[in-house]
Amino acid sequence: MKGKIHEYSAFISLRSAFFWTLLALFCLCPNLPLARAAGSGPDPAAGPSDFGKSLSQPVVRNRDVNEIIRLVRERRLPKAYRLAKSYVERHPRDLTGIYLKAYLEKKAHFLKRGQRTLEQGLKIDPDSIDLNILMAEILIAEGHRRRARRILQSLEKKHPENALVRRDLLATYPYAENRLPNQVPMDQHLFSLGEIQAPFAPEPLLPAILPSWEAGLSVLGIGYQGGAAFAGDAQIETPMADNLRFLAGATEYEGLSSGRAAGSANWSYGGFDTRLGRHLAFLFEGGDNSLNRGGFYGHLLFESQNLTVDLQGIDNMIWGDFGQSIQLGGLESGGSLSAVLQITKRLSAGLSGWLYDLSLENGATPYGFLHNTFGYMDLQLTQDPSLDLMAGYDDWTIDARPSVAALVPEIMRQQYVMVALNATRTYDNGLSLNGQIGGFSDFYNHVASYDGVLGIRYPVSPRWSFFASGLYFGESTLYSGPSEELTMGLNIFF
């Protein structure tokens, strides 16, 4: 029995010796790679102005705390850690001591030990910004980027001007600051309207994530009974400077349908993207199409903690949803307004409306006005992976004369309810997978339907990422009969 106790004591002594040796090495060699683990947290060595702003300090900071900070500044880390450990044992509810102990454990790359220390402090004050930042940085160093991102996104909502929170949030994305796709969708002139997708849930507005040039290539194919439409978009964007970026690109359309020769159209554009204050982002594009009509696209996005509002407007854009509309020189003008309200942590509600003026023959032949109102509720069943249950109601009307409506096989009137299950999973290497399966019941036309969606996005390297998605509709809400859509593309950074 004595031998077993002696053996355990020897093991503890060996582990302690290993810990102190590592800590001494970090003290002597501060530039070792492990000493520069992702993120640094508020640094005690930087002085009081940058450290511990939200920690509950004693009325008069005692001599032990000041001594620990002095030792950290002098890089005498083993002695600082011994004193911090002793101090926390004597004052287990002092957040400053807990932070210092966890900070030193992170410096020595004893990450699990630092995580346990911070959990002790977060039980006392779950909202401490310093403890949460350090916890997120330890999670990043351990490779748990998604868990760290959730912590930092919550902090960013409460402290939007905190540069340290923003910097660490960027570090949770693969390839750090400059490898995220544009936060504001710019593909209204490429992607089809009419398919109900997962609720729009944008990332926080972080313009600093795009300091490099970006090129995007996207293709879309739509097949349905009696026709097909294809579109491809190429775009280049400048780095952001003073909250402003510039972009230019071109979209090519090809339309096929039985009984007509293939038709084509194109749209060339330029514009800018900017951020307005803390909550607004704005995009404007102006250009010319192959029908010799000038047009524009505008997008205003508002994001707050519980509300997202998305306003989009277009004028004289190519009507590219149908092969027939492309062949007949179709144009569309109008806009959409949508809002999503976060009611509770897991429950949200959305409402959107569209009003579009559709025409043919370069605007010479009025086709009709499209009115659409869609409302839904979204219940998040699980967070990781994200699993959402959606239920909604849609009312869709196009005012068109029968003789003109026969030229493009769009469904003129619908009233339907839908239920869908949407799942998204993002891995620490940046791979993102999403899928959706839904059921629709059109009680105006007495048609039941279903849809299925699969999507993938993967950052292949720091320089480019790939995305693709496919959709199958058993009885489309836009086309008569079944339809299929396939989208794929690349984002290239340089």
SEGU-247011 format. One record per residue (C-alpha): residue number from 0; residue in one letter; y, z, x. Coordinates in Angstrom, 3 decimals, m for minus. Layout:
<recs>
k,r,py,pz,px
NUM,A,Y,Z,X
...
</recs>
This chain:
<recs>
k,r,py,pz,px
0,M,0.000,0.000,0.000
1,K,2.355,0.858,2.832
2,G,1.609,m2.503,4.369
3,K,2.706,m4.325,1.239
4,I,5.983,m2.423,1.099
5,H,6.607,m3.127,4.761
6,E,5.797,m6.824,4.233
7,Y,8.270,m7.081,1.293
8,S,10.963,m5.311,3.304
9,A,10.421,m7.710,6.161
10,F,10.797,m10.634,3.756
11,I,14.100,m9.219,2.420
12,S,15.357,m8.709,5.950
13,L,14.412,m12.245,6.955
14,R,16.152,m13.720,3.879
15,S,19.274,m11.638,4.540
16,A,19.302,m12.684,8.184
17,F,19.022,m16.323,7.126
18,F,21.917,m15.898,4.688
19,W,24.200,m14.230,7.258
20,T,23.306,m16.835,9.880
21,L,24.272,m19.641,7.501
22,L,27.483,m17.910,6.529
23,A,28.376,m17.432,10.195
24,L,27.708,m21.114,10.874
25,F,30.072,m22.090,8.049
26,C,32.648,m19.786,9.523
27,L,32.326,m21.382,12.970
28,C,31.849,m24.953,11.703
29,P,33.998,m25.351,8.563
30,N,33.579,m29.139,8.557
31,L,29.824,m29.111,7.981
32,P,28.897,m31.343,4.995
33,L,27.633,m28.446,2.860
34,A,30.909,m26.666,3.306
35,R,32.583,m29.592,1.557
36,A,30.497,m29.498,m1.610
37,A,32.112,m31.338,m4.519
38,G,35.203,m29.461,m5.657
39,S,36.788,m26.498,m3.986
40,G,38.133,m24.331,m6.778
41,P,41.284,m22.265,m6.415
42,D,41.116,m21.339,m2.732
43,P,41.871,m17.724,m1.749
44,A,42.940,m19.045,1.645
45,A,45.711,m21.064,m0.012
46,G,47.587,m17.948,m1.076
47,P,48.350,m16.269,m4.387
48,S,50.239,m19.262,m5.822
49,D,47.040,m21.331,m5.973
50,F,44.453,m18.636,m6.590
51,G,43.459,m16.461,m9.494
52,K,46.240,m17.337,m11.921
53,S,44.138,m16.514,m14.973
54,L,42.106,m13.631,m13.566
55,S,42.795,m10.204,m14.985
56,Q,44.297,m8.510,m11.922
57,P,44.587,m4.761,m11.393
58,V,48.107,m3.404,m11.869
59,V,48.267,m2.931,m8.120
60,R,45.791,m5.060,m6.243
61,N,43.758,m2.588,m4.202
62,R,43.259,m2.664,m0.491
63,D,39.683,m4.016,m0.651
64,V,40.684,m7.163,m2.563
65,N,43.550,m7.860,m0.179
66,E,41.179,m7.338,2.752
67,I,38.631,m9.814,1.321
68,I,41.335,m12.464,0.864
69,R,42.629,m11.843,4.405
70,L,39.113,m12.276,5.838
71,V,38.643,m15.514,3.887
72,R,41.926,m16.871,5.267
73,E,40.768,m15.968,8.770
74,R,37.385,m17.657,8.044
75,R,35.507,m14.426,8.755
76,L,33.177,m15.211,5.893
77,P,30.141,m12.949,6.605
78,K,32.329,m9.845,6.738
79,A,34.287,m11.031,3.671
80,Y,31.062,m11.484,1.728
81,R,29.715,m8.029,2.644
82,L,32.944,m6.470,1.441
83,A,33.040,m8.612,m1.754
84,K,29.441,m7.755,m2.606
85,S,30.103,m4.047,m2.115
86,Y,33.309,m4.265,m4.141
87,V,31.586,m5.947,m7.130
88,E,28.840,m3.315,m7.069
89,R,31.525,m0.628,m7.364
90,H,33.726,m2.573,m9.826
91,P,31.343,m4.743,m11.888
92,R,34.050,m5.748,m14.425
93,D,36.745,m6.795,m11.954
94,L,37.060,m10.582,m12.347
95,T,38.937,m11.025,m9.077
96,G,36.085,m9.463,m7.123
97,I,33.514,m11.475,m9.072
98,Y,35.406,m14.693,m8.318
99,L,35.652,m13.906,m4.601
100,K,31.949,m13.101,m4.331
101,A,30.961,m16.319,m6.156
102,Y,33.440,m18.346,m4.080
103,L,31.850,m17.125,m0.847
104,E,28.352,m17.822,m2.184
105,K,29.427,m21.367,m2.986
106,K,30.901,m21.783,0.509
107,A,27.506,m20.833,1.965
108,H,25.845,m23.241,m0.508
109,F,23.872,m20.435,m2.145
110,L,24.604,m22.072,m5.466
111,K,22.122,m20.305,m7.737
112,R,23.372,m16.954,m6.489
113,G,26.981,m18.011,m7.154
114,Q,26.053,m19.218,m10.627
115,R,24.503,m15.837,m11.493
116,T,27.610,m14.063,m10.216
117,L,29.891,m16.230,m12.371
118,E,27.719,m15.708,m15.444
119,Q,28.374,m11.988,m14.979
120,G,32.140,m12.633,m15.067
121,L,32.035,m15.119,m17.965
122,K,30.323,m12.526,m20.142
123,I,33.473,m10.445,m19.668
124,D,36.003,m13.296,m20.110
125,P,34.438,m16.581,m21.366
126,D,37.850,m18.351,m21.303
127,S,38.760,m17.619,m17.674
128,I,39.947,m20.934,m16.245
129,D,39.230,m19.935,m12.620
130,L,35.671,m18.774,m13.302
131,N,34.942,m21.852,m15.415
132,I,36.324,m24.235,m12.782
133,L,34.196,m22.618,m10.083
134,M,31.148,m22.710,m12.367
135,A,31.706,m26.440,m13.000
136,E,32.028,m27.114,m9.269
137,I,28.775,m25.296,m8.551
138,L,27.064,m27.349,m11.270
139,I,28.447,m30.552,m9.726
140,A,27.133,m29.501,m6.307
141,E,23.717,m28.880,m7.904
142,G,23.766,m32.340,m9.521
143,H,24.234,m31.106,m13.108
144,R,27.200,m33.374,m13.823
145,R,26.872,m33.473,m17.605
146,R,26.921,m29.680,m17.952
147,A,29.932,m29.513,m15.638
148,R,31.673,m32.285,m17.597
149,R,31.352,m30.380,m20.868
150,I,32.956,m27.292,m19.313
151,L,35.794,m29.309,m17.782
152,Q,36.447,m31.393,m20.897
153,S,36.909,m28.165,m22.832
154,L,39.300,m26.888,m20.150
155,E,41.197,m30.208,m20.108
156,K,41.927,m29.910,m23.832
157,K,43.380,m26.419,m23.339
158,H,45.099,m27.124,m19.998
159,P,45.945,m30.885,m19.989
160,E,48.403,m30.591,m17.084
161,N,46.044,m28.759,m14.722
162,A,45.522,m31.124,m11.784
163,L,42.467,m29.224,m10.503
164,V,40.667,m29.518,m13.840
165,R,41.460,m33.244,m13.955
166,R,40.275,m33.822,m10.390
167,D,37.008,m31.999,m10.965
168,L,36.481,m33.810,m14.273
169,L,36.734,m37.133,m12.456
170,A,34.129,m35.921,m9.969
171,T,31.593,m35.515,m12.798
172,Y,31.444,m39.284,m13.252
173,P,29.314,m41.390,m10.913
174,Y,31.180,m42.736,m7.909
175,A,34.120,m40.369,m8.476
176,E,37.629,m41.339,m9.448
177,N,37.775,m45.111,m9.704
178,R,34.513,m46.170,m11.291
179,L,35.063,m45.715,m15.016
180,P,35.510,m48.579,m17.481
181,N,38.812,m48.850,m19.295
182,Q,39.176,m46.116,m21.913
183,V,40.988,m48.330,m24.459
184,P,38.804,m51.063,m26.012
185,M,40.278,m54.513,m25.360
186,D,37.641,m56.699,m26.973
187,Q,38.855,m57.085,m30.549
188,H,39.086,m60.836,m29.936
189,L,35.499,m60.940,m28.679
190,F,33.320,m58.647,m30.773
191,S,32.388,m59.199,m34.389
192,L,33.896,m57.214,m37.217
193,G,31.697,m56.149,m40.072
194,E,28.866,m54.190,m38.464
195,I,28.922,m50.417,m38.905
196,Q,28.488,m48.783,m35.506
197,A,28.480,m45.216,m34.229
198,P,31.765,m43.322,m34.616
199,F,34.382,m44.068,m32.004
200,A,34.493,m41.080,m29.612
201,P,36.699,m41.952,m26.626
202,E,36.762,m40.083,m23.342
203,P,39.854,m38.000,m22.511
204,L,42.904,m40.106,m21.608
205,L,42.820,m40.037,m17.815
206,P,44.822,m42.963,m16.417
207,A,44.207,m41.790,m12.848
208,I,40.599,m42.978,m13.157
209,L,41.635,m46.591,m12.608
210,P,43.337,m46.845,m9.216
211,S,41.459,m50.041,m8.283
212,W,41.417,m53.617,m9.512
213,E,38.850,m54.323,m12.213
214,A,37.283,m57.553,m13.445
215,G,35.242,m57.753,m16.626
216,L,32.808,m60.423,m17.814
217,S,31.359,m60.210,m21.360
218,V,29.255,m62.515,m23.537
219,L,28.325,m62.213,m27.205
220,G,25.809,m64.149,m29.261
221,I,25.411,m63.905,m33.064
222,G,22.606,m65.585,m34.969
223,Y,22.261,m65.720,m38.748
224,Q,20.826,m67.969,m41.437
225,G,22.551,m71.350,m41.195
226,G,24.619,m70.781,m38.068
227,A,25.418,m69.093,m34.779
228,A,28.531,m68.026,m32.887
229,F,28.935,m67.447,m29.153
230,A,31.848,m65.999,m27.208
231,G,32.544,m65.176,m23.591
232,D,35.450,m63.241,m22.107
233,A,36.703,m62.961,m18.518
234,Q,39.475,m60.502,m17.693
235,I,41.167,m58.992,m14.653
236,E,43.237,m55.794,m14.584
237,T,45.560,m54.398,m11.951
238,P,45.512,m50.799,m10.720
239,M,47.584,m48.356,m12.756
240,A,51.021,m47.502,m11.340
241,D,53.501,m45.263,m13.148
242,N,51.135,m45.192,m16.163
243,L,51.213,m49.002,m16.449
244,R,48.565,m51.667,m15.806
245,F,48.709,m55.430,m16.268
246,L,45.880,m57.687,m17.374
247,A,45.112,m61.361,m17.940
248,G,42.093,m63.194,m19.261
249,A,40.552,m65.900,m21.406
250,T,38.014,m65.979,m24.249
251,E,35.885,m69.040,m25.053
252,Y,34.192,m69.551,m28.444
253,E,31.371,m71.896,m29.487
254,G,30.248,m72.376,m33.113
255,L,27.047,m73.952,m34.459
256,S,25.884,m74.556,m38.022
257,S,23.593,m76.942,m39.862
258,G,25.248,m80.147,m41.058
259,R,28.268,m79.924,m38.715
260,A,28.905,m80.852,m35.121
261,A,29.356,m78.001,m32.665
262,G,32.881,m76.647,m32.478
263,S,34.776,m74.736,m29.793
264,A,37.976,m72.733,m29.412
265,N,39.625,m70.585,m26.775
266,W,42.236,m67.847,m26.362
267,S,44.186,m67.224,m23.119
268,Y,46.216,m64.034,m22.836
269,G,48.118,m61.603,m20.695
270,G,49.399,m58.126,m21.369
271,F,49.749,m54.523,m20.297
272,D,48.170,m51.155,m20.891
273,T,50.109,m47.895,m20.690
274,R,49.928,m44.224,m21.511
275,L,52.681,m42.612,m23.588
276,G,52.852,m38.861,m23.063
277,R,49.792,m36.655,m23.191
278,H,48.083,m38.062,m26.266
279,L,48.969,m41.758,m26.686
280,A,47.680,m44.948,m25.083
281,F,48.995,m48.421,m25.938
282,L,47.779,m51.936,m25.198
283,F,49.554,m55.237,m25.882
284,E,48.270,m58.775,m25.329
285,G,50.090,m62.010,m26.022
286,G,48.810,m65.542,m25.544
287,D,48.014,m68.982,m26.860
288,N,44.898,m70.448,m28.449
289,S,43.357,m73.907,m28.489
290,L,44.924,m74.510,m31.908
291,N,48.359,m74.362,m30.258
292,R,49.320,m71.203,m32.093
293,G,50.807,m68.240,m30.285
294,G,49.167,m64.913,m31.059
295,F,49.038,m61.259,m30.068
296,Y,46.785,m58.231,m30.099
297,G,48.072,m54.629,m30.125
298,H,46.167,m51.364,m29.933
299,L,47.613,m47.850,m30.277
300,L,45.300,m44.887,m29.669
301,F,46.194,m41.244,m30.358
302,E,43.945,m38.399,m29.215
303,S,44.381,m34.678,m29.735
304,Q,41.886,m31.855,m29.680
305,N,40.640,m32.427,m33.242
306,L,42.102,m35.774,m34.343
307,T,41.735,m39.370,m33.136
308,V,43.782,m42.155,m34.721
309,D,43.172,m45.804,m33.837
310,L,45.599,m48.556,m34.950
311,Q,44.954,m52.229,m34.120
312,G,46.838,m55.358,m35.114
313,I,46.319,m59.097,m34.504
314,D,48.145,m62.327,m35.330
315,N,46.797,m65.896,m35.060
316,M,43.603,m64.893,m33.262
317,I,40.506,m67.087,m33.342
318,W,38.253,m66.258,m36.317
319,G,35.089,m66.106,m34.237
320,D,32.622,m64.238,m36.445
321,F,30.941,m67.403,m37.801
322,G,29.875,m70.726,m36.337
323,Q,31.505,m72.376,m39.366
324,S,34.844,m70.584,m38.903
325,I,34.981,m71.733,m35.260
326,Q,34.085,m75.319,m36.214
327,L,36.748,m75.401,m38.940
328,G,39.610,m74.066,m36.804
329,G,39.629,m70.579,m38.319
330,L,42.418,m68.068,m37.640
331,E,42.782,m64.418,m38.596
332,S,45.767,m62.055,m38.751
333,G,45.958,m58.460,m39.901
334,G,45.075,m54.988,m38.755
335,S,42.906,m51.919,m39.005
336,L,43.614,m48.197,m39.111
337,S,40.990,m45.536,m38.549
338,A,41.063,m41.775,m38.099
339,V,38.418,m39.238,m37.094
340,L,38.930,m35.531,m37.809
341,Q,36.801,m32.905,m36.069
342,I,36.249,m30.344,m38.830
343,T,33.943,m28.010,m36.919
344,K,32.242,m28.190,m33.549
345,R,29.430,m30.323,m35.007
346,L,30.945,m31.849,m38.156
347,S,33.515,m34.657,m38.288
348,A,34.844,m37.037,m40.913
349,G,36.177,m40.557,m40.511
350,L,38.173,m42.976,m42.636
351,S,39.094,m46.568,m41.821
352,G,40.711,m49.488,m43.578
353,W,41.041,m53.194,m42.750
354,L,43.374,m55.852,m44.125
355,Y,42.950,m59.374,m42.714
356,D,44.332,m62.757,m43.713
357,L,41.719,m65.460,m42.998
358,S,42.481,m69.180,m42.879
359,L,40.914,m72.504,m41.832
360,E,42.175,m75.820,m40.398
361,N,44.687,m74.190,m38.041
362,G,46.138,m72.078,m40.857
363,A,46.603,m75.023,m43.218
364,T,43.820,m73.916,m45.597
365,P,44.040,m70.316,m46.885
366,Y,40.623,m68.702,m47.007
367,G,41.472,m65.261,m48.449
368,F,42.418,m61.649,m47.784
369,L,39.769,m59.217,m46.616
370,H,40.178,m55.637,m47.864
371,N,37.799,m53.028,m46.518
372,T,37.719,m49.229,m46.831
373,F,35.043,m47.164,m45.149
374,G,34.627,m43.389,m45.133
375,Y,31.882,m41.333,m43.523
376,M,30.765,m37.881,m42.424
377,D,29.099,m37.243,m39.084
378,L,26.893,m34.224,m38.320
379,Q,25.900,m33.685,m34.689
380,L,22.337,m32.390,m34.753
381,T,21.940,m31.919,m30.994
382,Q,24.352,m32.182,m28.077
383,D,22.146,m33.219,m25.145
384,P,20.977,m35.796,m25.927
385,S,23.639,m36.426,m28.555
386,L,21.971,m36.958,m31.926
387,D,24.233,m37.720,m34.896
388,L,23.442,m38.089,m38.580
389,M,25.975,m40.320,m40.362
390,A,26.478,m41.003,m44.052
391,G,29.230,m43.141,m45.556
392,Y,30.554,m45.405,m48.290
393,D,32.048,m48.885,m47.851
394,D,34.029,m51.040,m50.277
395,W,34.564,m54.642,m49.154
396,T,36.399,m57.466,m50.965
397,I,37.594,m60.956,m50.019
398,D,39.962,m62.743,m52.397
399,A,39.027,m66.414,m52.039
400,R,38.703,m69.503,m54.248
401,P,35.013,m70.462,m54.681
402,S,35.520,m73.982,m53.270
403,V,37.039,m72.597,m50.070
404,A,34.674,m69.643,m49.857
405,A,31.716,m72.059,m49.749
406,L,32.899,m73.362,m46.344
407,V,32.088,m70.104,m44.513
408,P,29.084,m68.033,m45.727
409,E,30.842,m64.656,m45.802
410,I,29.795,m62.092,m48.399
411,M,32.709,m61.861,m50.799
412,R,32.137,m58.484,m52.466
413,Q,30.207,m55.379,m51.487
414,Q,29.955,m51.725,m52.361
415,Y,27.342,m49.842,m50.429
416,V,26.294,m46.464,m49.079
417,M,24.758,m46.057,m45.651
418,V,22.835,m43.415,m43.728
419,A,22.201,m43.736,m40.004
420,L,20.798,m41.731,m37.111
421,N,22.514,m42.371,m33.780
422,A,21.271,m41.083,m30.412
423,T,22.971,m41.223,m27.001
424,R,21.723,m39.907,m23.666
425,T,23.678,m40.047,m20.396
426,Y,21.918,m39.210,m17.139
427,D,23.459,m37.777,m14.000
428,N,23.113,m41.103,m12.162
429,G,25.397,m42.728,m14.762
430,L,22.664,m44.410,m16.820
431,S,23.592,m44.291,m20.509
432,L,21.196,m45.201,m23.332
433,N,22.011,m45.340,m27.011
434,G,20.192,m46.307,m30.178
435,Q,20.817,m46.337,m33.899
436,I,18.710,m46.875,m36.980
437,G,20.276,m47.000,m40.407
438,G,19.675,m47.841,m44.031
439,F,22.109,m49.553,m46.437
440,S,22.101,m49.907,m50.208
441,D,24.504,m52.453,m51.699
442,F,24.712,m51.422,m55.343
443,Y,27.139,m54.270,m56.176
444,N,24.724,m57.034,m55.065
445,H,21.614,m54.839,m55.592
446,V,20.387,m55.378,m52.037
447,A,18.840,m52.804,m49.720
448,S,18.908,m53.280,m45.951
449,Y,18.483,m51.611,m42.586
450,D,19.779,m52.032,m39.054
451,G,18.618,m51.139,m35.563
452,V,20.695,m50.948,m32.374
453,L,19.714,m50.457,m28.723
454,G,22.189,m50.262,m25.840
455,I,22.301,m49.542,m22.122
456,R,25.004,m49.054,m19.517
457,Y,24.247,m48.527,m15.835
458,P,26.508,m48.285,m12.762
459,V,24.395,m50.305,m10.342
460,S,26.669,m49.494,m7.405
461,P,30.148,m48.098,m6.758
462,R,31.421,m51.676,m7.157
463,W,29.894,m52.853,m10.399
464,S,28.206,m51.699,m13.594
465,F,26.106,m53.497,m16.186
466,F,25.983,m53.079,m19.970
467,A,24.001,m54.675,m22.787
468,S,23.281,m54.016,m26.438
469,G,21.275,m55.654,m29.174
470,L,21.489,m55.336,m32.964
471,Y,19.210,m56.488,m35.741
472,F,20.265,m56.395,m39.402
473,G,17.590,m56.870,m42.072
474,E,20.231,m57.978,m44.588
475,S,23.631,m58.100,m42.945
476,T,26.787,m56.652,m44.477
477,L,28.695,m59.672,m43.145
478,Y,26.247,m62.625,m43.246
479,S,23.868,m63.658,m46.032
480,G,20.357,m62.761,m44.906
481,P,19.252,m61.208,m41.602
482,S,21.339,m61.430,m38.452
483,E,21.028,m60.607,m34.765
484,E,23.671,m59.802,m32.155
485,L,23.316,m59.580,m28.393
486,T,26.100,m58.424,m26.069
487,M,26.021,m58.082,m22.299
488,G,28.444,m57.979,m19.427
489,L,29.627,m56.627,m16.085
490,N,32.499,m54.479,m14.859
491,I,33.420,m55.218,m11.239
492,F,35.733,m52.988,m9.143
493,F,37.426,m54.075,m5.921
</recs>
